[in-house]
Amino acid sequence: MLLGGDVLGGAPLGSLPGGDSAVVVVGGSPAIVWRARAVVAGVDYSARLTGQITVDQEEGAASVASFSLLLPAGLVTPNAWRKRAVALDYIDAAGEQRLFTGRIIEPAWNRTTRIMACACTDALQNRVEDMPIEAIDSLVGGYWSEDVFSPTEGRSHLDYANERLSSRTASLDSSPLGSLRVTSWYAKAQADFEFGPGSTVYETIDVQLSANTRETNQVEIEADYRFPRLRQLNKQYSWNHSLMGGLGGESGFCAWLVDNADTPNVEMVMGAVSDSGQTMLSGPGWGYLPPSGIYCIPPLGFSNPYTGNLLAVSFAAARRWAQTVTERYALVVRADAAVAEAGVIVERDSLAIEVGEDAASTWESTPFGLSTTAPTPASNGLRYSVIGREGGLTPGRPADDGFYGHTDLRDEPRRQLGLRTKLNQAVVRIITAHRGALLSWDTPTSWVRGIDVVHTALINDQGVYAKGKVKRLRHRLDLAGGEAMTGVTIALMRGGGEVSDPLTPPAFTTEEQPEPPPFNPIDDGLPTQIGGRGEVYDDELDGFSGTWTSGDGISEGFPRRFQITADEVAAEQRDELTITIDGDYRLAIPNDPLELY
């Protein structure tokens, strides 16, 4: 074995010579003196190393290592070695670097040779599984939506981390020093390591073109976002008894008293509102008959045992309903340059989000915060609670009548998160499909001291010119033969294009609020029909109907009732509404250089 001395370079473990911003030009003397260090559970077993040490480090996967120790005579308990912490270092005259940090998972004891063979891992999956959700959020980033995936309660935290990674063009792995990190798939503009002529082992260069014969270049997403549009239609009503002669106040009462007829009461009006499917809003104007007494000129006596009866009324009523609105998104993420070269190779995805179901189901029965009980009439004199001009009651729009029009029960953060997750997943699918070409070669380990899968490597040797992000490293240290080699694999991303659009979801739809309809209490007032003197009754006519106090003695009077009819709701405001929203996103894929000559 070629073993170096004890004089070390003193560089930090895993450091990149010259600093992270410098480019390491690979090469040097072919005569390299090196040694390995193995620390197990805090004990240095370097002098007991035998055979080969291997370390396999790959982006997005757990690193694995193996080594063997020649143990002295004495008691050995193989199972006791399981789960022991391990650190493997490579040391030469220029310094030292950490190759692996992890634990033994499979010790194998040969009692004849007294060799303990140790298989190790950095336990990436177990460590991620042990992390709190909040720590995974901070480490991994990306997008995650409960509408895309499932709630986290009771589920694997490793699965959760991978779900977040599905929206990132990056990998989660562990550094040689054992720290978890997320690294981008994209090669840097400037390489960290440059392999020039003579820097690679002869005939170890291997080019593997993508094994994926179906390189997806377009992802189509069909997403339904369903929400309720809560509608409220308010309508003003006004009624003045026709026998008041168009007068108001005591003058109108006296006109009615001269030759009077039935009047409605408060309960009849409120019942009519309820029967029409509406709710009376607060602030109605009740024009009550006065209590018993002497009124008018010339004086007339009036006896009123029914103090809740009305000569006029003005009120607003409302009806509510919920309309289901579905925004149907047709989103396309496309690598235009790749499509132009190979034609459309499409994948499809879908998403469904529904919000506000509970609120929509209770909307019609939700209290208006309005008048729901009959008022108590005044005990003295004639009272109109909303008195206008002399001609009668003039209704005003109540101050607390709720809203008029509609409101959308949206959850915009939820919509944004669901669509952004899907859009970013689409990018990851396309980039993954265009990153399948791999280029591998071997080089002396001392020449690439500090190399890691976070780095970018450029090779210009043995008829190959290429640059890509390091995807895999395989260290092989032969303690018997003295050979220390590192296999480097870079991933080459190729696709082309100049423009990548921001992955911003399309804007949601809105509907303009309607203007309240104009209302004229005279033109729009409810009619009155009185029977008992030969009149013809119309049972479909809204308003009040009743009978003369003094009829002709022959004709039949009209039924005493108060009736209103709510406005018809248009079908386009009642039936489910589906709105299509398109979104098109261009994706540029870098063309990592790959030239074979």
C-alpha positions in Angstrom: 0.0 0.0 0.0 1.0 3.6 -0.7 0.5 5.4 2.6 1.3 9.0 3.1 3.0 10.6 6.1 1.4 12.4 9.0 2.0 15.9 7.5 -1.4 17.1 6.2 -2.4 20.1 4.2 -4.7 21.4 7.0 -7.6 22.3 4.7 -11.1 22.1 6.2 -12.9 18.8 5.5 -14.9 19.0 2.3 -13.5 22.3 1.3 -13.0 23.4 -2.3 -9.4 24.5 -2.9 -9.2 28.2 -3.7 -12.7 28.9 -2.3 -16.1 28.3 -3.7 -15.8 31.0 -6.4 -12.6 29.5 -7.8 -12.4 27.1 -10.7 -10.4 23.9 -9.9 -8.4 22.9 -12.9 -8.1 19.2 -12.5 -4.6 17.6 -12.8 -1.3 17.2 -11.1 1.4 14.7 -10.4 0.5 11.1 -11.1 2.5 10.1 -8.0 0.2 10.6 -5.1 0.8 9.6 -1.5 -2.5 9.2 0.4 -4.1 7.4 3.3 -7.6 6.8 4.6 -9.1 7.4 8.0 -12.1 5.6 9.5 -13.6 6.7 12.8 -16.2 4.4 14.2 -18.2 5.5 17.3 -15.4 8.0 18.1 -12.6 5.5 17.8 -10.0 5.8 15.0 -9.7 2.4 13.3 -7.5 3.7 10.4 -4.7 1.3 11.2 -7.1 -1.6 11.0 -8.4 -0.8 7.5 -8.0 -3.5 4.8 -9.2 -4.2 1.3 -11.2 -1.4 -0.3 -13.2 1.6 0.8 -16.1 2.6 -1.4 -18.4 5.6 -1.2 -21.3 6.1 -3.5 -22.9 9.6 -3.4 -25.8 10.5 -5.6 -28.1 13.5 -5.7 -31.6 12.9 -4.2 -30.5 9.5 -2.7 -28.9 8.2 0.5 -25.1 7.9 0.3 -23.7 4.4 0.9 -20.2 3.3 1.9 -18.4 0.1 2.7 -15.1 -0.7 4.3 -13.4 -3.6 6.1 -11.4 -3.8 9.4 -9.0 -6.5 10.4 -9.7 -6.9 14.1 -7.2 -8.3 16.7 -7.8 -11.4 18.7 -10.4 -11.2 21.3 -14.2 -11.1 21.8 -16.2 -9.6 18.9 -19.9 -8.9 19.0 -21.0 -8.1 15.4 -24.5 -6.9 16.3 -23.0 -4.3 18.6 -21.5 -2.6 15.5 -24.8 -2.0 14.0 -25.9 1.7 14.0 -22.5 2.9 15.1 -21.5 6.3 13.7 -18.9 6.3 10.9 -16.8 9.0 9.4 -14.5 8.2 6.4 -11.8 10.7 5.3 -9.3 10.9 2.4 -6.0 12.4 3.2 -3.0 13.4 1.1 -0.3 15.9 1.2 -2.6 18.7 0.0 -5.1 18.2 2.8 -8.0 16.1 3.7 -11.6 15.7 2.8 -14.6 14.0 4.3 -16.0 11.4 1.9 -18.8 10.0 4.1 -20.7 10.5 7.4 -23.2 8.0 8.4 -23.9 4.8 10.3 -23.1 1.0 9.9 -26.3 -0.8 8.9 -24.9 -4.3 8.1 -21.8 -5.6 9.8 -20.5 -9.0 8.5 -18.0 -10.9 10.6 -15.6 -13.5 9.2 -14.2 -15.3 12.2 -11.6 -17.1 10.0 -10.0 -14.0 8.6 -11.1 -11.8 11.5 -12.4 -9.2 9.1 -15.4 -7.1 9.9 -17.0 -5.9 6.6 -19.2 -2.9 7.2 -22.0 -1.6 4.9 -23.0 1.9 5.8 -25.6 4.6 4.9 -26.2 8.2 5.8 -29.8 7.3 6.7 -31.2 10.1 4.6 -34.8 8.7 4.6 -34.9 8.1 8.4 -33.5 11.5 9.2 -36.1 13.2 7.0 -38.9 11.1 8.5 -37.8 12.2 11.9 -38.0 15.9 11.0 -41.1 18.0 12.1 -43.3 19.3 9.3 -42.2 22.9 9.9 -38.5 21.9 9.6 -39.2 20.2 6.3 -41.0 23.3 5.0 -38.0 25.4 5.9 -35.5 23.0 4.3 -37.2 21.8 1.2 -39.4 24.8 0.3 -41.4 24.4 -2.9 -45.2 24.3 -3.1 -47.6 22.0 -1.3 -51.4 22.0 -1.4 -53.8 19.8 0.5 -56.0 19.8 -2.6 -53.1 18.2 -4.6 -52.0 15.8 -1.9 -53.5 14.5 1.3 -53.6 16.0 4.8 -50.3 15.5 6.7 -51.9 14.1 9.8 -50.8 10.4 10.3 -48.8 10.4 7.1 -45.1 9.8 6.4 -43.0 12.9 6.7 -40.6 11.5 4.1 -43.5 11.3 1.6 -44.4 14.9 2.5 -40.8 16.1 1.8 -40.9 14.3 -1.6 -44.3 15.9 -2.4 -42.7 19.3 -1.8 -39.7 18.3 -3.9 -42.1 17.4 -6.8 -42.5 21.1 -7.3 -38.8 21.9 -7.4 -36.1 21.3 -9.9 -33.8 20.3 -7.1 -32.8 17.3 -5.0 -32.6 16.7 -1.3 -29.6 14.8 0.0 -26.9 14.8 2.7 -23.5 16.3 2.3 -20.3 14.3 3.0 -20.2 16.0 6.4 -23.8 14.8 7.1 -25.8 18.0 6.8 -29.1 17.9 4.8 -29.3 20.3 1.9 -31.4 21.0 -1.2 -29.4 21.6 -4.4 -30.5 22.8 -7.8 -30.4 20.6 -11.0 -29.1 23.4 -13.1 -25.5 23.7 -14.1 -23.7 26.9 -13.2 -22.5 29.3 -15.8 -19.0 28.8 -14.6 -17.8 25.3 -13.8 -16.4 24.5 -10.3 -14.1 21.8 -11.8 -12.5 21.8 -15.2 -11.2 18.5 -16.6 -8.7 19.3 -19.3 -6.5 17.1 -21.5 -4.9 14.3 -19.4 -7.1 14.8 -16.4 -9.3 11.7 -16.9 -8.4 8.0 -16.8 -8.0 6.6 -20.3 -11.0 4.8 -21.7 -13.2 5.4 -18.7 -15.4 8.0 -20.4 -18.9 6.7 -20.8 -21.7 8.6 -22.6 -25.2 7.4 -21.8 -27.9 9.1 -23.8 -31.3 9.5 -22.2 -33.1 6.1 -21.7 -36.4 8.0 -21.8 -37.7 7.6 -25.3 -40.7 9.8 -24.5 -39.3 13.1 -23.4 -42.3 15.0 -22.3 -42.3 18.6 -23.6 -45.8 19.7 -22.8 -48.0 19.3 -19.7 -51.7 20.1 -19.8 -53.5 20.8 -16.6 -57.3 20.7 -16.2 -58.2 22.3 -12.9 -61.7 23.0 -11.6 -62.1 25.6 -8.9 -65.7 25.6 -7.6 -67.2 28.2 -5.2 -70.6 29.6 -4.3 -71.8 33.0 -5.4 -74.1 34.2 -2.7 -76.9 36.3 -4.1 -79.4 38.6 -2.5 -82.2 40.4 -4.3 -83.9 43.3 -2.4 -87.2 44.8 -3.4 -89.0 47.8 -2.1 -92.8 47.6 -1.5 -95.3 50.4 -0.8 -99.0 50.2 -0.1 -101.5 53.0 0.7 -105.2 52.2 1.2 -107.0 53.4 -1.9 -109.8 55.0 0.2 -107.3 57.5 1.6 -107.7 59.5 -1.6 -104.0 59.9 -2.1 -103.7 61.8 1.2 -101.4 61.1 4.1 -101.5 61.5 7.9 -104.9 62.4 9.5 -106.3 63.7 6.3 -105.9 60.3 4.6 -107.4 58.6 7.7 -110.4 61.0 7.6 -110.9 60.3 3.9 -111.0 56.5 4.7 -113.3 57.0 7.7 -116.1 58.7 5.7 -116.8 55.5 3.7 -114.5 52.9 5.0 -113.6 49.3 4.3 -111.4 46.5 5.6 -107.7 47.1 6.3 -104.8 44.7 6.7 -102.8 44.2 9.9 -99.1 43.8 10.5 -99.3 40.0 10.7 -100.9 39.8 7.3 -98.2 41.9 5.7 -95.4 39.9 7.3 -97.1 36.6 6.4 -97.3 37.8 2.7 -93.6 38.5 2.8 -92.8 35.1 4.2 -95.2 33.4 1.7 -93.4 35.0 -1.2 -90.2 33.4 -0.2 -88.7 36.6 1.1 -87.5 38.1 4.4 -88.6 41.5 5.6 -85.7 43.7 6.2 -85.5 46.1 9.1 -86.9 49.6 9.2 -90.4 49.2 7.7 -92.9 52.1 7.9 -96.2 51.1 9.5 -99.1 53.4 9.0 -101.4 52.3 11.8 -105.1 53.1 12.3 -105.3 55.4 15.3 -106.8 54.3 18.6 -110.4 55.0 19.5 -111.3 58.7 19.7 -112.7 61.8 18.1 -111.0 62.9 14.8 -111.5 65.0 11.7 -113.5 68.1 10.9 -116.4 68.0 11.3 -115.6 65.7 14.3 -116.2 62.0 13.8 -116.1 59.3 16.5 -113.9 56.3 15.8 -113.8 53.0 17.7 -110.8 50.8 17.1 -110.6 47.5 18.9 -107.8 46.4 16.4 -104.8 48.7 17.0 -102.6 46.6 14.8 -104.5 47.4 11.6 -102.9 49.5 8.9 -103.8 52.1 6.4 -100.3 52.1 4.8 -97.1 50.3 4.9 -93.6 50.7 3.3 -90.9 48.0 3.6 -88.1 46.3 1.9 -87.9 42.5 1.5 -85.1 40.3 0.3 -84.6 36.8 -1.0 -81.3 34.8 -1.0 -79.9 31.9 -3.0 -76.5 30.4 -3.7 -75.3 29.8 -7.3 -72.4 27.4 -7.9 -69.7 28.9 -10.1 -67.0 26.6 -11.6 -63.8 28.2 -13.0 -62.4 25.6 -15.4 -58.7 26.2 -15.9 -57.0 24.9 -19.0 -53.3 25.5 -18.3 -50.5 24.4 -20.7 -46.8 24.4 -19.8 -44.8 23.9 -22.9 -41.1 23.8 -23.9 -41.5 25.4 -27.3 -38.0 24.6 -28.6 -38.4 20.9 -27.7 -41.9 20.8 -29.3 -40.5 22.3 -32.5 -37.8 19.7 -32.6 -39.7 16.5 -31.6 -43.4 17.4 -31.9 -45.8 17.5 -29.0 -45.2 14.8 -26.4 -47.8 15.5 -23.8 -48.7 14.5 -20.2 -51.9 15.4 -18.6 -52.8 16.3 -15.0 -55.9 17.5 -13.1 -57.0 19.2 -10.0 -60.3 19.9 -8.3 -60.9 22.5 -5.5 -64.2 23.2 -3.9 -64.7 25.9 -1.3 -67.5 27.4 0.7 -69.8 24.4 0.6 -71.0 24.8 4.3 -71.6 28.5 4.0 -73.6 28.1 0.8 -75.8 25.5 2.3 -76.8 27.8 5.2 -76.9 31.0 3.2 -80.7 31.2 2.8 -81.3 30.4 6.4 -78.7 32.7 7.8 -80.3 35.5 9.9 -80.3 38.8 8.1 -79.8 40.6 11.4 -83.2 42.1 10.5 -86.8 42.5 11.7 -88.5 39.1 12.3 -91.2 39.9 14.8 -94.3 42.0 14.5 -93.9 45.6 15.9 -96.1 47.0 18.7 -98.4 49.9 17.4 -98.4 53.3 19.0 -101.0 53.8 21.8 -101.7 57.5 21.1 -102.7 59.1 17.9 -102.1 58.2 14.3 -98.5 57.0 13.7 -96.5 56.6 10.5 -93.0 55.4 11.2 -91.6 56.6 7.9 -93.7 59.7 7.0 -93.0 61.3 3.7 -95.0 63.9 1.7 -98.7 64.5 2.2 -99.6 61.9 -0.4 -98.7 58.9 1.9 -95.7 56.8 3.0 -92.5 57.3 1.1 -90.2 54.3 1.7 -86.5 54.9 2.2 -83.9 52.1 1.8 -83.4 50.6 5.2 -79.9 51.2 6.7 -79.4 47.6 7.7 -80.9 45.7 4.8 -77.7 43.6 4.2 -76.2 43.8 0.8 -77.8 44.0 -2.6 -76.3 41.9 -5.3 -73.8 39.1 -4.8 -70.6 38.1 -3.0 -68.2 35.3 -3.9 -67.1 32.9 -1.2 -63.6 32.5 -2.5 -60.4 31.2 -0.9 -57.8 32.9 -3.0 -54.7 31.6 -1.1 -56.0 28.1 -1.6 -56.6 28.6 -5.3 -53.2 30.1 -5.7 -51.4 27.3 -3.8 -53.2 24.5 -5.7 -52.5 26.0 -9.2 -48.9 27.0 -8.4 -48.2 23.5 -7.1 -49.5 22.0 -10.3 -47.7 24.5 -12.6 -44.4 23.9 -10.8 -44.8 20.1 -10.9 -45.4 20.5 -14.7 -42.0 22.2 -15.0 -40.3 19.5 -13.0 -41.7 16.8 -15.3 -40.5 18.5 -18.4 -37.1 19.3 -17.0 -36.7 15.7 -15.7 -37.5 14.3 -19.1 -34.8 16.5 -20.7 -32.0 15.7 -18.2 -31.5 12.1 -18.9 -28.2 12.2 -20.7 -25.3 11.2 -18.4 -21.5 11.4 -18.9 -19.1 9.6 -16.6 -15.4 9.2 -16.2 -12.7 8.4 -13.6 -10.0 10.6 -12.2 -7.6 10.4 -9.3 -9.3 11.3 -6.0 -6.6 13.7 -5.0 -7.2 15.8 -8.2 -10.8 16.4 -7.3 -10.4 17.1 -3.6 -13.6 18.7 -2.2 -15.8 17.8 -5.2 -19.5 17.3 -4.3 -22.8 16.7 -6.1 -23.6 20.4 -5.6 -20.8 21.3 -8.1 -20.7 21.8 -11.9 -18.0 20.0 -13.9 -16.6 20.8 -17.4 -14.7 18.1 -19.3 -12.6 18.6 -22.4 -10.6 15.4 -22.8 -10.5 12.2 -24.8 -12.7 13.6 -27.6 -15.5 14.9 -25.3 -16.4 18.4 -24.5 -19.3 18.8 -22.1 -20.5 20.7 -19.0 -23.1 19.7 -16.5 -24.1 19.5 -12.9 -22.5 16.6 -10.9 -25.1 14.0 -10.3 -23.1 11.1 -8.8 -19.7 10.4 -7.3 -18.1 7.0 -6.7 -15.0 6.9 -4.6 -12.9 3.8 -4.7 -9.8 3.5 -2.4 -7.8 0.4 -2.8 -5.7 0.0 0.3 -3.7 -2.9 -1.1 -3.0 -1.7 -4.6 -2.6 2.0 -3.7 -5.2 3.2 -6.2 -7.5 6.0 -5.2 -10.0 6.9 -7.9 -13.2 8.9 -8.1 -15.9 8.3 -10.7 -17.7 11.5 -11.7 -21.1 11.5 -13.4 -22.7 14.7 -14.7 -26.2 15.1 -15.9 -26.7 17.1 -19.1 -29.8 19.2 -19.5 -30.8 19.8 -23.1 -34.0 21.4 -24.7 -33.5 24.9 -25.8 -35.7 28.0 -25.8 -35.2 31.6 -24.8 -38.1 32.6 -22.6 -39.6 31.1 -19.4 -42.9 32.7 -18.3 -43.6 33.3 -14.6 -45.8 30.5 -13.2 -48.5 32.9 -12.0 -52.0 31.5 -12.0 -54.5 33.3 -14.2 -56.7 35.9 -12.5 -60.1 34.7 -11.2 -63.4 35.9 -12.6 -65.7 38.5 -11.2 -69.2 39.6 -12.0 -70.2 43.3 -11.9 -72.5 44.2 -9.1 -76.0 45.2 -10.3 -77.4 48.7 -9.6 -80.4 48.7 -7.3 -83.6 49.0 -9.4 -85.2 52.5 -9.3 -88.3 52.7 -7.1 -91.2 55.2 -7.2 -93.6 54.6 -4.3 -96.5 55.9 -6.4 -95.9 54.2 -9.7 -94.7 51.0 -8.0 -97.2 50.9 -5.1 -99.2 47.8 -4.4 -102.9 48.1 -5.4 -106.1 47.8 -3.4 -109.3 46.0 -4.4 -112.5 46.3 -2.4 -115.6 44.2 -2.9 -119.2 44.2 -1.9 -120.6 46.7 -4.4 -120.6 44.7 -7.6 -116.8 44.7 -8.2 -115.0 41.7 -9.8 -112.3 40.0 -7.7 -108.8 39.3 -9.2 -107.2 36.6 -7.1 -103.8 37.1 -8.9 -103.5 40.8 -8.2 -100.9 41.6 -5.5 -101.6 44.1 -2.7 -104.6 44.2 -0.4 -108.2 43.0 -0.9 -111.1 43.4 1.5 -114.8 44.3 1.7 -116.7 47.5 2.2 -118.0 48.1 5.7 -121.3 49.1 4.1 -122.0 47.0 0.9 -124.9 47.0 -1.4 -126.5 44.1 0.4 -126.4 42.0 -2.7 -122.8 41.6 -3.9 -120.4 39.2 -2.2 -117.3 40.8 -0.6 -113.7 40.0 -1.3 -111.5 37.9 0.9 -109.4 39.9 3.3 -105.8 39.2 2.4 -102.5 40.8 1.7 -100.4 39.4 -1.1 -97.0 40.1 -2.8 -95.0 38.2 -5.4 -91.2 38.0 -5.5 -89.4 38.8 -8.7 -88.4 35.8 -10.8 -84.7 34.9 -10.7 -83.1 34.6 -14.1 -81.8 31.2 -15.0 -78.3 32.5 -15.6 -78.2 33.6 -12.0 -79.6 30.4 -10.6 -78.1 27.5 -12.6 -74.5 26.4 -12.2 -72.2 28.7 -14.1 -69.1 27.3 -15.8 -66.3 29.7 -16.9 -63.3 28.5 -18.9 -60.0 30.3 -18.2 -56.9 29.6 -20.3 -53.2 29.9 -19.3 -50.2 29.3 -21.5 -46.7 29.1 -20.1 -43.4 28.9 -22.1 -40.5 27.0 -20.6 -36.9 27.4 -21.7 -34.5 24.5 -21.0 -30.8 25.1 -21.0 -28.7 23.4 -23.6 -25.7 22.0 -21.6 -22.8 21.6 -24.1 -22.1 18.1 -25.3 -19.7 17.6 -28.2 -18.1 14.3 -29.2 -15.2 14.4 -31.6 
